[in-house]
Amino acid sequence: MKPVHKLVTALVALAAVSAALATALAVFAPAALAATGAAGGGLPADAWSFGLLGAALATGLSSLGAGYAVAKVGTAAVGALAEKPELFARLLIFVGLAEGIAIYGLIVSILILNRLVA
């Protein structure tokens, strides 16, 4: 097995374990938080479930969208940069705007989680 394949296998295993832990937290944490009434003013378990699901979807889908946007814009930017190197600063702005999509999703998920706790 090549070293690159070992690294990819290890990353996939780490992602699978992380996904299993996140799923377990999403299933068991709302009921525990609702039972203790420690946060959120005693919100029902359904409110916690939908809030955590919304925060996870906001972060996950915006990150996927940002990755897709950076892939498309980055490929086009490298092609344009090969022909006209003086366009570097302008092309860097486009790639940065594509990366900003993930930041917006993270901000939305933080706002959702703050609303649950308050």
N, C-alpha and C positions, 0 to 999 in steps of 0.2 A: 504494500500500500504506500502510495506517495505521501509525503508530509502534508501536502495541500489537502488531500482527501481525508487525512486524519483530523486536520483542523476543521474542515467542513463538517465532518461527522460529529466532532465534539461540540461545535456550535449548534448543530441541529438537536443534539441531545440536550444541551443547555436550554434551548428554546422550548423543547417539549416539556422539560421539568418546570420551567417558568410558567408555561401556559397551564399546566396542571395545578400549580400553586395558586395562580391567579383565579382559576375557575373555582377552586376550593374556597378561596376568600370571598368570591362573589356569591357563592351559595350560602356559606355559613355566617359571614360577618353581618349581613342585615338583620337576621333574626337575633343574633347576640346583642347587637347595638340597640335594637328596638326593645329587647327584654330588659336591659339594664336602664334604659332611659337616660343614659349618661350624656348623650349628645343629641342635638336636633330637637330638643323639647319633647321627647317621647314620640317621635314619628313612627308610624307603623312600618312593619317589615317590607311591605310593598313599595312604600316611598323610598326606603333605602335601596331596595333592589333596582328600581327604575333610575334612581339618581346615580348609583354606581355604574349601571349599564350605560347611561347617557354619557358619563364622564369617560368611560372606557372607549365608547364608540367615537366620541369627539376626538380623542387623542389618536386612536388607532387609524381611523379613516383619514384624518388629516395628514398623518404621517405617510400613509400609503399614497395619498394624492400628491404630497410633496415629493416623495420618491419618484413617482411617475413623471412629474413635471420637471424635476431636475434631470432625469434621464433624457427626456426629449430636448429640453433647452440646452443641457450640457453637450449633447451630441451635436446639435446645430451650432453651438458656440465654438466648439473645437474645429468644426469644419470651416466656419467663417474665419476663425483665428489663423488657420493654416494659410488662407489666402491673403488676409489683411491683418497683420499683427498689431497695427495701430488701433484696432477696435477692442483691445483687451478690456479697458475700463468700462465701456458700454456693455459688453457682454457679461462682465462680472456682475453688473447691476441686475441683469435679467436672471441670472442664476440665483442671486441673493433674494430676489422677489419670489422665486419659486420655493426657496427654502423657508420663506416667511409663512407659508401656508401651514407648516407644522407648528410654528410658534403660535399662530392664531388658534389652532385646535387645542394646544396645551393651555392657553389662557382661558378658553371656554371651559375646559374640564376643571381648571382650578376654581373658576367662578361657580360651577355646579357644585363642587365639593364644599366650597365655603357656604353655599346656601343650605346644604344638608346639615352642616355642623351648627350653623347659627340658629 
